[in-house]
Structures are given as structure tokens and as C-alpha cells.
Amino acid sequence: MKQSEAKERILRLREELSRHNDLYYRQNSPIISDFEYDILMNELETLEKKYPQFISEDSPTLRVGDDTNKDFGQYSHKYPMLSLGNTYNEGELRDFIDRVDKLTDGPVQFVCELKFDGVSISITYVNGKLFRALTRGDGVKGDDVTLNIKTVKNLPHIIQYDSVPPEFTVRGEVVMTRDVFNRLNDERVSEGNEPFANPRNAAAGTIKTLDPKVVASRDLTCLVYHLLTDKEIHENHFDNLMEAKKWGFEVPGSLVVCSNIDEILKFINYWEKERENLPYDIDGIVIKVNSLSVQEKLGYTSKNPRWAISYKFKAEQAATRLISVSFQVGRTGVVTPVANLEPILLAGTTVKRASLHNADQIELLDLHIDDTVFVEKGGEIIPKIVGVDHSLRNDNPDKVLFIPNCPECGTELVRNEDEANYFCPNYLHCPPQIKGRIEHFAGRKAMDIDGIGEKIVDLLYSKGLVVNYADLYDLSYDQIVVLEGFQDKSASNLINSIQRSKAMPYNRLLFALGIRHVGETVAKTVAKNFNTIDKLINATPEQLMEIDEIGPKIASSIVNFFADQENLAIIDRLRKKGLMFGESKGEEKTVSNILKGKTVVISGTFEKHSREEYKEIIEKHGGKNGSSISSNTSFVLIGSNMGPAKKEKANKLGVSLMNEIEFLKLIGEY
């Protein structure tokens, strides 16, 4: 792979993983399994190791998924809330045990716990009273969901026990039983609402509900798996959990202490078979070093503890009959084949449809109508066909072929040489693409127009009120208030939200345009280098590729987008409506020149500001953000959990380290 190709692939993987993080953590609507996500993450990690010059501090490989929501207040975690590394096979698990053994003196005990599939929560108690509950957030700060957590019936509000320290934190998983999940979905369907995909999504959606009464009605449970306090209670993890159990927390009775890999595998094999008999969903086993002193010795990476690992169960499979294949068109025009199946029970739900991904997958499987196919529900998200029982094929099989034309608008499909997917090029006039682009434009990371989702876009499009995103700014209160589902307040709120979106900065607007291959990060980079839309419209592919993160594919996509006269007409309409197609004076303004000429690398997790906020602060004070430590680095802004390799490299190059308080004093904020 050429360096330019590697750079572009790394960027694409970062965008894709960020999108899946948003779907999983914020929207509670994942579209791929944990296994598929981990494959993408592993590919990115491999490429970043091979091409370290392209490593970025904001890469998903170095950050915890972020579930923060602007509707809630955010607070810092006293103890960073990191994620776990995953493994799917015995060999990698043995490697983990071997690494721990080599880095420690004497025999090591491990605690095996069920990995409940819910929402992680961190709850702090002060003087025996429930003080604050935070979601994982970005690992440094989390959403304050205290009022919602107080409705979880099995959580004590007051701890009346002599040995309770003045302040402590419990970590747990908020889960929903399958019985409650089925009841809730029956209610939602009867009320005409979309059912939740699985109990985890239902729990995640519930804990972020703004009305605590709704949360209380859904019978959530919190299962505690960690106790944290400045004052050591017991020297090991297991005894700490037993102590928490005495205080009134629900600690699963399934956890055990194991002394070797054979005992760990015995625990894993038992629960892989028995998990269906549990009232809650589990998707694996967590293995933790029991000794707290050994945990401290092993330490952390930027996103994972080195003393724990998650063993994920293999996906469940079932056999059923392929009835037909339909084709769906997405926002970017990509056509995805979907298998329609004879209904079958799989992983606790009835499966009628499964993803086929693309034309290559259909050809690889050699699919025929009426085939007996093997369906897998990896991670219990989107089912997919993983194989065919050719021995059961009938005598006159009808081979499944990928369609040549768009099923929505009839346009001939296109497949680029280096891409797996066919797509419809008629992006301005193909109905699902039009609606998808409008929905994307209004999205939270784009123009953040509150109240415009899939259903509202569909309604506006069906009424002929909106056929591209520029039409949103022509909508009036009178047009909206008469539509089904709208009243005076909701109509006013929508119009006001559309008007407020005009103040969104240029880079957000650039992302909102929906240019193929231009995600949030690329849009920000392009906006910095071409600070007005007119400069970007006139840019050549060569000028675009002078930017570090832009390869030929992205450059070509940008140039082609602005070569289309209809796109230019839409941009002209948006410009006339007052949208910001260039950096504002406020954006260009710096607070001071304290950091002028200095390149700063950020490493670790922080208390006072998030990493992204520190990047903005550095730029506002005249500095430049570096992606990796080099001889050109002026200093490293360090937080907790700085990787030892980075510290060693900084010391080797003679680059100074500055902690958070020292930095804030430097810029006059402390």
C-alpha cells in the first residue's frame, strides 16, 4: 500500500468508526455488530502502527466512545472511565494471561464476571448519600443522569453501614430484563412507535430520557461491578465487591476468583451455554486481575486498563429459507442488498431480514432463491447471511443477481474501481438520497436542526415542501402548523431551530452539504485550508491533495461536487439565506499570542477541559496542535494515563512535559 493510500484509508476508517461510535453511544442505533466494529478498529490500529506519521491524538484507537448529550449537564469523572480491550478467541486470551504473568511477580488471581449488555454508569456517594450519577461520556466527562438513576429501584439512596468511607464511587451496568423489554416493545408497537432493537438499546434510550417518570416506569436494574475510593478498603477487587454487596448494592452472584487459564475457560464455556437462562442479555465474560496493587503496576493505555480484558461470545447462527432479495438506497446512493427470510427465532428475537452487504458478498455466497441459508446475529444487532447449505438446493435454482439500475429512480448504477459498493449517481433526484441528505444536513453534528428526523423529512418531502436542504430555509410557520403531528409550539420550535442553524460555523456547514467521502474531520481540515466556499469551489485536485489528510479519492469527490451546477445553485440559495460559507471574524480571532510559534502535543485525560477543548484553547492562544511527539514539539500537555511510550519518546527527544495546572497558569486561566 502506498503512503497516500494508507493515509486515505486511515482517514476513512477514523470517519467510519466515529460514525459507528455516534450510532452506538449517542443514538442507541448501532448498524454493525461488536465483532465487525472490532475488525475495523484492528485494521486502523495496524495501519497506524505501520504508518506512525499519520497517528492523530483524536483517533478512535486512542479514545473512549462518547455518549454525551447536550440535553444533560456534564461533569468530570474523578476516576477516568475507560473501555475494555476485546478478544474473541482462546489464543488471544492466553496471550493476555501470559503478559500479566510476565509483568508481575508470583501467581496472579483473576476475577471472572459476566459482561452484561447494558449501559455503563458511575455513581458517587458522599457521606453515605447518592450524590451524582454520570454516564461514561468520553471517559473524562459524562452526562449527569442523577435524577434518572434515582428511579432505579435496586440502587440504595442512603448507605447505612459503619465502614462506608466519606466518598466512594461504584461502577455498574444499567440493564433491562428480556421480559420488561418485550413488554415495552409491545406497548410501543401498539402506540405506533418504532420498537427498540434489543434490551441494551432500550436501556440506553431510557437512561437518556428527560422525564424521570418514564425511566421509573421501565424497571431498570443496576448491577455493580467495581468499587473505587481514595481510602483502600480491601486489597483486592473481589473483596471490595463483596463489601459493596453488604452496603446494599446488587452485585451479581456469578462472579468467581480463578487461579489459571483452565479455570477461566471453564467459567467461559459454562456461561456461553447457560446465558439464555439468564433474565438479562450478556455478550461475554470480563476477566480482571484481582489484586489492586498488581492492577496499579500494570497500569493503563490511553483507553484501556492493562489488567482487564473482555472475552466476547461467538455470534449465534440459525438456518432458514431465502425467500427473496430486495435492494435499498442510502443517503450517499450506496445500494445495499437485503435478504428476505422465512421467519426464524435467533438470539431471542424473530428474524425476517438479513444484510447481504454488497454484490461481491452475493457472488461469494453463490446465492439462489429458496436456498437454505445460515443467518448470524453477531452482537445481536443486524442479522447477516454467512453461508449456504448447497446440499439442500433444488433442481432449478434461481440465481440472485445484483440489479443494474437504481430500484428507486431507474438510473444505471455505478461502481468505482476501488470500491465494493454500487451506487446511484442521481443523488439530486433520487428520493431516498434526497431525504437522506436532508436528514444528514439537519443532523446533530451538522446543522443541528432540532425536530428534523427521518419521519419529519419524509412528511415534508411527501407534501412537496422540501426537495433539497435549501428548501428548509423557505419553510414558514403556516406551512408547518397544519401538518399532521404539529401544533403551535412544535411548529414554532421547528422554524426557530431552522433559523438558529444559520449561525453554524463554516466547517459544520461544509460537513452538512453531504459531499461524498467528506466526513466531520475532513470538513474541519478543508475549512481550515480553504477558509471560504469560493476558494474551495475554485480549488484544483492538486491543491486539495497538498493538505496532509486529503488523498485523490476525497479530492476528486470535492471537485466533482462543486462542478455540478445544481449543487452550486443550492449553495447560492443557502448563501442568500445568510448561512456562513466562510470563517467568521470571531473564529479567526485569537485570545493571545502566548503560544505563538509553539507546537503542542496533548496526551492523557484531563479534569478541567476535554482534549478537544484544549486543542481549541491552544489555537486561540496562537499555538499549533501536533499529532505526534517529534523534535519540532515545543512541549507535551499531559493529563492522567499518559502512555509510557510517549513519555519515553519525549524524554529521549528532550521535549518538556507540562501538566494541566501549569498550562492553565501559562495562559492565565488559573
N, C-alpha and C positions, 0 to 999 in steps of 0.2 A: 504493500500500500504506500502511495506517495504521501509526502508530508501534507500537501494541500488536501488530499482526500481524507487523511486521518483527521486533520483539523476540522473539516466539514462534518465528518461522521461524529466526532466528539461533540460538536455543537448541536447536531441533530439529536443525539442521544440525550444530551442535557435538556433540550427543549421537551423531548418526548417524556422523559422521566419527571420533569417538573409538571407537565400536564397531568400525568397519572397521579402524582402526589396531590395535586389540586382536586382531582376527581375523588381520590380515596379519602383524604383528610378533611377537605372543606365541603365538598358536595355530597359525600357519602354515596357516590355512584360509580364505583370502580368498573372498568370495562375489560380489565385483564386480570388473570389470576396472580397470586403472590409469586408463583413459580416463574411465570412469564416476565413479571416485573424484575425478579432477581436475575434472569438471563440478561436483560437489558443493562441492569446495573453492573453485572460482572463484565460485560463487554466494555462498558465505559471505564471501569477500573483497570482492565487490561490495557486499553488504549492509552489511558493517562500514565500508566507505568512505563509503557513503551515510548511515549512521546511526552516526557515531563515538561517540556517547554510550553505545552498547551494546558497545563493544570491551572484551574481557576479556583479561588477561595470560595466562590459561591456554587461550586459543582455539587450536584446531589450526592456524590460519593463522600463528601465531607460534611454534609448537613443532614439533620434530622428532618423528616417530613413535617410540614407546618399546617396546623389545623385552626389557626387563629381566625376570628370572625369579628368584623368591625362593630357588630351589634353588642359585643361584650367588652368590658374593660379588660386590660391586660396587666399582669403583674409578673415580676421576675420569680423564677424558681430559686429557692435558697440552695437547693442541690440540683444541678443540671439534670434534665430528664432525657436521657439518651435512648436510642433504639438498640435492638439486639441484632447481632450477626446471625445469618440463617445458614442452615445446611439441610440437604435432602437425602444424604446417604451416610452409611456407616463409616466409610473411609474417612470422610471429612470430619466426622465426629471423633474418630480415633486420633486424627491429627490434632484436634483441639485438646484432647486429654493429654496427648504426648507433649504438646507445647507447654501446658500448665505444669506437668511433672518436671520438665527440664528447667523451668524458671523458678522452681520452688525447692525447698529442702524438706525431705521426708515425705511420707504418704499424705495425699490430699483427699479430703472428703468432698463429695458433691451433693447438692440438694436437687432432686428432680421434681418438677412441678408441671401440672397441666397448663398448656398455653390456651387460656380461654379467649375466644374470639369476640372481643368487645371493644370498649373504648378505655384507654388508659387515663387514670385520674390521679392527681396528687393532692392530698388533703392534709392541711396543717392544723394542729390543735395547740392552743395557748392556754395555760393554766387549766387544762382539762376540758376546755370547751372547743367545739368545732369553730375554727376561725376563718379559714379560707380554702376553697377547692379550686384547683386550676387544671385545665386540660394540658396535654403535652405541649401544644403550641409549636414553637420552633425549637424546643428543648431548653431555651433560655428564658423565654416568657411564655405564659399560657393564658387562655381566656378564663376570666373569673366566672365560674358557674356555681358559686356557693349556694345561692337560693335554690337552684335545681337539685343539687346534691343533697340538700337538707330534706328533700322529699323522698329520698331512697330509704325505705323502711328499716333495712337491716344495718344501717350506719348509726352508731351512737352519737348523740349531740353533746353529751357530757360524759366524761370518763371519771368514775368514782372508784379510784384504786390508789392505794398508798404509794406505790413505786413509780407512778407516772411522772416523767420529767416535766419541767415547766413548759417546754416547747418540743414538739416532735412532729414528724410527717409520716403518714402512711401512703404507700402507693398501691393502687388496686386496679382492677378491671371492672368497669360497669357493663353488665351483661343483661340480656333478656332471654328468658326461657323460651323454648320452642312453643310451648302451649300458649304463652302470652303473645308471642309473635304471630301465631296462626289466628288467634282471636282478634288481634289488632288489624291484621290484613283483611279478615272477613268484614270488619267494620268499615275499613277504608274503601273496599270494593263496593259495599252496599251504599256508601255515601258518594260514589262516583269518583273517588280519588285513586291515584296510582298506588298499587301495593308496594311495600318495601321488598327489596331483593332478597334479604336474609336478615337474621336476628342482629348481626353486627351493625348493618346499615340502619336498622330500626333503632338500636340503642344509640348510635352516633347522632342520628337525626333528632332523637328525643332529648338528649343531654344538651343540645344546642337550641332547643325550643325556648322562646322568650317568655312563655307562660308557665310558671312552676306548677300550676294546677294540672296542666296537660302532662307534665313529667310525672307527677304523682299518680295519675290515672293509669300509667303504663307499667307499673310494678317492676321497676328496675331493681337489680341486685348489685351490690359491690363486693367483690371477692378480693381480699387484701393479700398482696404477695411480697411486700417489702416494708421495713420499718427503718426510718432514718432519724437520728438525733445526734446532737453535739456531745451529749453525755452518754458514753458507752454503757449499755445495759447488760448485754451478753457479748461474748467474744465471737459468736457465730450467728449466721443468718437463720438457721433453723430455730434455735432457742429464742431469738428475737421475735420470730413469727408466733411461736408458742406463747410468748409474753403478750403479744398483741391480741391473741385469742382470749387470754384471761381478761384483758381490758374490755372485751365485748365486741371485737371485730370478727367478721366471718372469714376465717382462714380455711381454705379447702383442706379436708382431711386426707386427701390423696397424696400429699407430698411426702417424700421419703428421703432418707440420707443413704447415699451409695458410696462404696469404697473403691469401686473399679468399673471398668468399661462393661464387663459382663452383667453386673447388677443394673447398670444404666440401660443396657439393651433389653434386659428382661422387663424393666418398667415400661420402656417404649413399646415393645411388642404387645404387652398386655393391654395397654390403653388404646393402641391402634385398633384392636378388635372390639374393645369394650366401649369406645366413645359414643356409639349410637345409643347406649343405655343411659347416658348422662342427660340431665334436663337441659343443659347448655351445650352450645357448639364449642368444640375445641379443634384447633388446626395443627397441633403439635405438642411437643414437650420442651420445657425450658430447663437447661442444666446449668447450675450455678456453683461456683466454689463456695463451700460452707464457711470457711474461716474468713473473718473480716480483715485480719492482718494480711492474709495472703491476697485477698481482693485488692487491698491498698497497694501491695507490692506489684501486682500485675498491672494495675492502672487502667487507662482508657486510651482509645483512639479519639479522633475528633467527633465521632458519632456513636461509638460502641464501647461498652466495657469489655476488657480483655478476659474477664473472669466468668463470662456467661455466654451461652450460645443457645439458639433456638433450633430444635430439630423439627422440621416440617413433615407432616404426613404426606404420603403419596396420594394423588388425586384418585377419587373413586371412579369406576367405569361401569357401564352397563351396555347391553346390546339391544338394538331396536331397528325398526324398518325405516328406510329413507322414502318418504312419500313424494317430495318434490324439492326443487331449489328455486328460491326467489332471489332477486338482486336489489340491494339498497344503495341509494346515492347519498353520500355525506356532504358536509359543508364545503370541502375542498374539491368535490367532484369525484372522489375515490368511490369506485363501485365495489361493494362487498357482497359476496355470495352468502346466503343463509339457507341452511338445510331445514326443511320442514319434516318433522319426525312423527312417527306413531308414538303417542304419549307414553312415557315411562318414568317410574319413580327412581330418582337418583339423588343421593345425599340429602334426603328428607324433603325434596320438592319434586313436582311433576315437570318433566322437561318435554317441550314440544318443538323447540327450535335450537339450532346449534350453529356456531360460526364455522365458516369454511375458509376464512381469511382472504384468499386470492385465487387466481387462475392456476398458478403453479401447484397450490395445495390440492385442487380438484384433480389435476393431471397426475400428481404424485399418488393420490389415493386410488386413482382409476375408478372413479365413482360412477355408478349406474343407478337409475331409478329402481326402487324395490330391493336394493342391496340391504343386507343386514350389516349395520354399522356399529362400531364401538364408540360410545359417547363418554367423554370425560368432563367432569365438572371441577377442574383444577381451582383450588382456593374457593370453591363454592360461589363463583361469580358467573362467568359466561361459559356455558357448555360448549364443547367443540368436538368434532369428529376426529378421532385419532387413528382409525383403522377400519378395514372392511373384512368381513368373513367371506372370502371368494368362493368357498366350498358350497355356500347356500345360494349362489346366484342362479337366476332362472335361465332358460334356454335362449330367450330372445331379449337380452338386456338393452335398455335404452340409455346410452351413454350420456352423462352430464357434460354439456359443453358450455364454456363461458360465452355470454352473449356478445355480439359485435356492436350493438347500439345501446344507447342510454335507455333504460326502461321508463324514464320519466319524460324525456323530451325528444327521443329518437336520434339524437346526434351520434355520429360514429365515435366510438370510444378510442382513446389514445393510450399508448403505453410507452413511456420513455425508456431508453435503452438501459439505464442503470437503476430502474425501479421495478418493484414486484407487482405494483397495482396498475390496473387500468383505471382511467378517469375520464369523465365527461368534460370536454374543453369549453362547453357552452355555459360558463359559470355565471354570466349575467342574465340568462334567460331560462335556466333550468330550475323549476320550482323548489326542490329540496335544497339546492345550492343557494338560491336567493334567500330562503328562510333561514338557513344555517348561517349565512354571512351576516344577516341582520341580528340574529341571536348572539353571534360572536362579537359583533360591533358593540352591542349593548352590555356585554359581559362584565363581570366584576373587575377583571384585570385590564379591561379595555376602557370603554367609556363609562362603565359603572352606572347604567341607567336602571334604577331600581324599579321593579314591576314588569320588566320585559323579559319573559322567559319563552319557552317553546310554545306554550298554549296561546299566549297573547300574540306572539308573532304570527302563529297560524291563523288566529282570528283576524288580525289586521290585514294579512295577505289575502285571506278569503273574501274580505269585504272590499278589496281593491284600494285600500287606504295606503298601503306601503308595498312597493315593489323593489325598492333598494333602500339602503340605510339613510340616504339623504332625505327620503320622504318622511322620516321620523320628525324632522325639524319643521315640517309643514303641517303636522297634526295640530288640531285645535281641541279645546275642551268640549265644544259642542259635538264634534265628531266622535269623541271617546265616550262621553257620558251616556249615550243612547245604546252602546254596545252591551251585549249580554255579559253579566258579571260585574259591570261597573256601576258605581253610584257617584254622588257628588264628590265625596272626599277622595276616593280612589282615582277618579278621573283627574282631579286637580293635582294629586300627588304625582301621577304619571307625567303630566305636562310639565310640572315644576322640575321633576328629575331630568327630563329631556333637556330643559333649558340650562340646568346646572352643569350638565355634561359638557357644555361649550367651553367650560374653563379647564377641561382636562389638558394636561401638557402634551406637547408635540409628540413625544415618544409613545405615549399611550394611544394617541390618535393614529399614529403610524402602525402600531400593532393592531388596532381595531379595523383597519382597512382590509385585513384578511389576505394579504399578499402571500402566495404560496411559499412555504419554507421560511417565512419571516415570523418567528415567534417573539415572545416578550423580550428576551435577552438581545436577540439580533436587532429588534426595533430600537432598543435603547442605544446600542452601539452605532447603528446607522444614523440615528438622530444627532449623536454627538459629533459625527464626522461630516454630516450634511445638515447644517442647522436650520435649513428652510426647505419646504417641499419643492420649491422651484429649483434649488440646487440639486435635489435628488432626482427630479424629473429629467434634468439635463445630464445626469451622470452617465458615463460610459461603463461597460463591464470592467474595463481595465482600472478605472478609477475606484470602482467599488471593491475590486479584489485587492487593492492596496491596503484595505482595512484587514487587520490580522485575522479576524474571525469570519471573513466572507470568502467563500470559495466560488467556483464557476457556476454551480447549480443555483445558489442563492442570488448571485449577481444577475444571472440570466433571468430568473424569475422576477426580480425587481424591474429590470429594464423592460421586459415584456408587459408587465402590469401597466407601466406608465406609457407604453407605446399604444395602448388601446384607447381610442378616442372617447369611448363611453365611460371608461374609468376617469378620464380627465374631466369630462362633463360633470360627473358626480362630485369630484373633488372641487370643481369650480362652484357648484351649488353649496357644498359644505363651507367653503371659504366665505361665500356671501352671507352665510348664516352666522358667521363670527367665530368659527372653530379655529383653534390655534395651530396653524400649519408652520410654526417656527418657534424657536425658543423665545420665551418672554424675557423682558428685562430682569424680572425677578429671578429667573432661572440662571441668567448669565452672571448676576451679581455675586461677588464673593464677600464673606464676612470680614476676612483679614488676609494678610499675606504671610502669616506666621510660618506656614508650611511651604511657602513658595520655593520651588526647585527641589523639594524633597519627595522621594518615593517611599510610601509606607505600605508594608505588608501587614495584614490583620490575621491573627491566629488565635484560636481558642474561643471560649464563650465568655460573655460579659454580663455585668449586673445592671449598669446604668443605661446602656443603649444596646440595640441589636447590632449585629455585624453590618447590615445594610445601612442603618442609621449612621454608623461610624464611617462608612465609605462616603456618604453624603457630606458628613462633617469635615472629613479630610479635604474633599474637593472645595467646599465652601471657604476653607482657610488656605486655599491656594496650592494644596498638595495634590499628588497623583497617587492613585491606588495601584500597587504592584500585585501581580497574580502569584508570584513565587519569589523566594529569597534568592538574591544574586548580589554580586559585587556593587550593583547600582542601587541597592536598597539602602535608604537612609537610616531607618530603624524599623523594628517589628513591634507593633502594638499587640501585646499579649494578654489573653484572658486565661481563665482556668482551662485545664485539659489541653494545653498546647502539646502537640506531638513531640516526642523526644528527638525524632529525626530532624525536625525543623529547628529545634533548639541547638542541636549539634551542628547543623549547617550554618546557622547564624554565628555561632561561636567560632567556627572554622574560618568564616569569611570576615570576622571582626565586626559584624553588624550588631549594633546595640539593641537591647530589649527594653521596652518601655511598658509599664503596666497601666491599667485603666486610669487610676487616680493621677499618676504622673502625667499622662496625656491630657486629662481634663484640666489639670493645673496649667499645662503648657498653653492651651488655647483659651484659658481664662474662664472655664466653666465650673471650676471647683474652688 
